[in-house]
Amino acid sequence: MIRTFLCAMALVFASAAAVTADDDSDEKVTLVYDQPLPTVPGKSMKGVLVEYAPGGTSPAHTHPKSAFIYATVLEGAIASQVNGGPVTVYHAGESFSEFPGDHHAVSENASKTERARLLAVFVVDTNETNLTTYEK
Protein backbone atom coordinates (compact mmCIF):
# COMPACT_ATOMS: atom_id res chain seq x y z
CA MET A 1 0.00 0.00 0.00
CA ILE A 2 2.80 2.44 0.89
CA ARG A 3 4.64 1.56 -2.34
CA THR A 4 1.47 2.23 -4.36
CA PHE A 5 1.00 5.56 -2.58
CA LEU A 6 4.62 6.58 -3.23
CA CYS A 7 4.41 5.55 -6.89
CA ALA A 8 1.25 7.62 -7.29
CA MET A 9 2.96 10.57 -5.57
CA ALA A 10 5.94 10.15 -7.91
CA LEU A 11 3.69 10.45 -10.95
CA VAL A 12 1.96 13.53 -9.54
CA PHE A 13 5.27 15.18 -8.62
CA ALA A 14 6.86 14.33 -11.94
CA SER A 15 3.90 15.82 -13.78
CA ALA A 16 3.95 18.97 -11.65
CA ALA A 17 7.68 19.41 -12.10
CA ALA A 18 7.48 18.79 -15.84
CA VAL A 19 6.32 22.37 -16.27
CA THR A 20 9.81 23.56 -15.37
CA ALA A 21 12.15 23.55 -18.34
CA ASP A 22 15.08 21.17 -18.55
CA ASP A 23 18.48 22.82 -18.89
CA ASP A 24 21.96 21.63 -19.78
CA SER A 25 23.33 21.48 -16.21
CA ASP A 26 24.44 18.18 -14.65
CA GLU A 27 21.79 18.22 -11.93
CA LYS A 28 18.50 20.02 -11.46
CA VAL A 29 16.84 19.86 -8.05
CA THR A 30 13.22 20.98 -7.57
CA LEU A 31 11.21 20.95 -4.34
CA VAL A 32 7.85 19.63 -5.57
CA TYR A 33 6.04 18.91 -2.30
CA ASP A 34 6.21 20.24 1.27
CA GLN A 35 3.57 19.18 3.79
CA PRO A 36 3.68 19.10 7.60
CA LEU A 37 2.61 15.70 8.90
CA PRO A 38 -0.60 16.25 10.89
CA THR A 39 -0.05 13.19 13.09
CA VAL A 40 3.67 13.81 13.76
CA PRO A 41 4.13 17.30 15.20
CA GLY A 42 7.35 18.98 14.08
CA LYS A 43 7.87 16.67 11.07
CA SER A 44 7.15 17.24 7.39
CA MET A 45 7.21 15.25 4.17
CA LYS A 46 9.16 17.00 1.42
CA GLY A 47 9.39 15.69 -2.14
CA VAL A 48 12.46 16.59 -4.20
CA LEU A 49 12.72 15.86 -7.92
CA VAL A 50 16.35 15.36 -9.02
CA GLU A 51 17.00 15.40 -12.76
CA TYR A 52 20.33 14.46 -14.31
CA ALA A 53 21.53 15.24 -17.81
CA PRO A 54 23.36 12.36 -19.54
CA GLY A 55 26.52 11.74 -17.52
CA GLY A 56 25.33 14.18 -14.82
CA THR A 57 26.52 13.92 -11.23
CA SER A 58 25.94 15.40 -7.79
CA PRO A 59 28.84 16.22 -5.48
CA ALA A 60 29.23 14.06 -2.36
CA HIS A 61 26.74 15.23 0.25
CA THR A 62 24.80 14.68 3.44
CA HIS A 63 21.25 15.53 4.48
CA PRO A 64 19.90 16.90 7.78
CA LYS A 65 20.40 14.62 10.78
CA SER A 66 16.59 14.44 11.13
CA ALA A 67 16.06 13.22 7.54
CA PHE A 68 14.88 9.78 6.50
CA ILE A 69 14.78 9.57 2.69
CA TYR A 70 12.98 7.17 0.39
CA ALA A 71 14.08 7.63 -3.24
CA THR A 72 12.47 6.15 -6.34
CA VAL A 73 14.07 6.25 -9.78
CA LEU A 74 11.46 7.60 -12.20
CA GLU A 75 13.47 7.44 -15.43
CA GLY A 76 16.82 6.02 -16.49
CA ALA A 77 19.32 4.65 -13.98
CA ILE A 78 21.06 6.17 -10.97
CA ALA A 79 24.40 5.04 -9.52
CA SER A 80 24.51 5.52 -5.75
CA GLN A 81 27.01 4.89 -2.96
CA VAL A 82 26.16 5.50 0.69
CA ASN A 83 28.50 5.23 3.70
CA GLY A 84 31.37 3.60 1.81
CA GLY A 85 29.22 0.69 0.66
CA PRO A 86 29.26 -0.64 -2.88
CA VAL A 87 28.18 1.55 -5.79
CA THR A 88 24.72 0.27 -6.72
CA VAL A 89 22.80 1.08 -9.89
CA TYR A 90 19.05 1.56 -9.50
CA HIS A 91 16.82 1.50 -12.58
CA ALA A 92 13.43 3.10 -13.22
CA GLY A 93 10.90 1.72 -10.73
CA GLU A 94 13.53 0.74 -8.14
CA SER A 95 13.91 2.44 -4.76
CA PHE A 96 16.44 2.91 -1.99
CA SER A 97 16.55 4.56 1.44
CA GLU A 98 18.95 6.87 3.23
CA PHE A 99 19.01 7.10 7.00
CA PRO A 100 19.75 10.09 9.24
CA GLY A 101 23.46 10.93 9.12
CA ASP A 102 24.26 8.89 5.98
CA HIS A 103 27.06 10.12 3.72
CA HIS A 104 26.10 9.97 0.03
CA ALA A 105 29.46 9.74 -1.78
CA VAL A 106 28.14 8.88 -5.27
CA SER A 107 24.89 10.06 -6.82
CA GLU A 108 24.94 10.20 -10.60
CA ASN A 109 23.30 9.29 -13.85
CA ALA A 110 24.53 5.80 -14.77
CA SER A 111 24.16 6.64 -18.48
CA LYS A 112 26.28 8.96 -20.64
CA THR A 113 23.54 9.15 -23.31
CA GLU A 114 20.13 9.18 -21.55
CA ARG A 115 18.75 11.47 -18.86
CA ALA A 116 17.72 10.16 -15.42
CA ARG A 117 15.23 11.36 -12.80
CA LEU A 118 14.52 10.38 -9.24
CA LEU A 119 12.04 11.47 -6.60
CA ALA A 120 13.47 11.73 -3.08
CA VAL A 121 10.80 11.84 -0.37
CA PHE A 122 12.15 13.25 2.90
CA VAL A 123 10.60 12.85 6.33
CA VAL A 124 12.40 15.64 8.12
CA ASP A 125 12.06 18.25 10.86
CA THR A 126 9.61 20.88 9.58
CA ASN A 127 12.03 23.74 10.25
CA GLU A 128 14.74 22.26 7.99
CA THR A 129 15.23 24.47 4.94
CA ASN A 130 18.58 23.17 3.65
CA LEU A 131 17.92 19.58 2.60
CA THR A 132 21.36 18.92 1.08
CA THR A 133 24.85 19.96 2.19
CA TYR A 134 27.39 19.44 -0.58
CA GLU A 135 31.04 18.78 0.16
CA LYS A 136 33.44 21.34 -1.21
C-alpha positions in Angstrom: 0.0 0.0 0.0 2.8 2.4 0.9 4.6 1.6 -2.3 1.5 2.2 -4.4 1.0 5.6 -2.6 4.6 6.6 -3.2 4.4 5.6 -6.9 1.2 7.6 -7.3 3.0 10.6 -5.6 5.9 10.1 -7.9 3.7 10.5 -10.9 2.0 13.5 -9.5 5.3 15.2 -8.6 6.9 14.3 -11.9 3.9 15.8 -13.8 3.9 19.0 -11.6 7.7 19.4 -12.1 7.5 18.8 -15.8 6.3 22.4 -16.3 9.8 23.6 -15.4 12.2 23.5 -18.3 15.1 21.2 -18.6 18.5 22.8 -18.9 22.0 21.6 -19.8 23.3 21.5 -16.2 24.4 18.2 -14.7 21.8 18.2 -11.9 18.5 20.0 -11.5 16.8 19.9 -8.1 13.2 21.0 -7.6 11.2 20.9 -4.3 7.9 19.6 -5.6 6.0 18.9 -2.3 6.2 20.2 1.3 3.6 19.2 3.8 3.7 19.1 7.6 2.6 15.7 8.9 -0.6 16.2 10.9 -0.1 13.2 13.1 3.7 13.8 13.8 4.1 17.3 15.2 7.4 19.0 14.1 7.9 16.7 11.1 7.2 17.2 7.4 7.2 15.3 4.2 9.2 17.0 1.4 9.4 15.7 -2.1 12.5 16.6 -4.2 12.7 15.9 -7.9 16.4 15.4 -9.0 17.0 15.4 -12.8 20.3 14.5 -14.3 21.5 15.2 -17.8 23.4 12.4 -19.5 26.5 11.7 -17.5 25.3 14.2 -14.8 26.5 13.9 -11.2 25.9 15.4 -7.8 28.8 16.2 -5.5 29.2 14.1 -2.4 26.7 15.2 0.2 24.8 14.7 3.4 21.3 15.5 4.5 19.9 16.9 7.8 20.4 14.6 10.8 16.6 14.4 11.1 16.1 13.2 7.5 14.9 9.8 6.5 14.8 9.6 2.7 13.0 7.2 0.4 14.1 7.6 -3.2 12.5 6.2 -6.3 14.1 6.3 -9.8 11.5 7.6 -12.2 13.5 7.4 -15.4 16.8 6.0 -16.5 19.3 4.6 -14.0 21.1 6.2 -11.0 24.4 5.0 -9.5 24.5 5.5 -5.7 27.0 4.9 -3.0 26.2 5.5 0.7 28.5 5.2 3.7 31.4 3.6 1.8 29.2 0.7 0.7 29.3 -0.6 -2.9 28.2 1.5 -5.8 24.7 0.3 -6.7 22.8 1.1 -9.9 19.1 1.6 -9.5 16.8 1.5 -12.6 13.4 3.1 -13.2 10.9 1.7 -10.7 13.5 0.7 -8.1 13.9 2.4 -4.8 16.4 2.9 -2.0 16.5 4.6 1.4 18.9 6.9 3.2 19.0 7.1 7.0 19.8 10.1 9.2 23.5 10.9 9.1 24.3 8.9 6.0 27.1 10.1 3.7 26.1 10.0 0.0 29.5 9.7 -1.8 28.1 8.9 -5.3 24.9 10.1 -6.8 24.9 10.2 -10.6 23.3 9.3 -13.8 24.5 5.8 -14.8 24.2 6.6 -18.5 26.3 9.0 -20.6 23.5 9.1 -23.3 20.1 9.2 -21.5 18.7 11.5 -18.9 17.7 10.2 -15.4 15.2 11.4 -12.8 14.5 10.4 -9.2 12.0 11.5 -6.6 13.5 11.7 -3.1 10.8 11.8 -0.4 12.1 13.2 2.9 10.6 12.8 6.3 12.4 15.6 8.1 12.1 18.3 10.9 9.6 20.9 9.6 12.0 23.7 10.2 14.7 22.3 8.0 15.2 24.5 4.9 18.6 23.2 3.6 17.9 19.6 2.6 21.4 18.9 1.1 24.8 20.0 2.2 27.4 19.4 -0.6 31.0 18.8 0.2 33.4 21.3 -1.2 
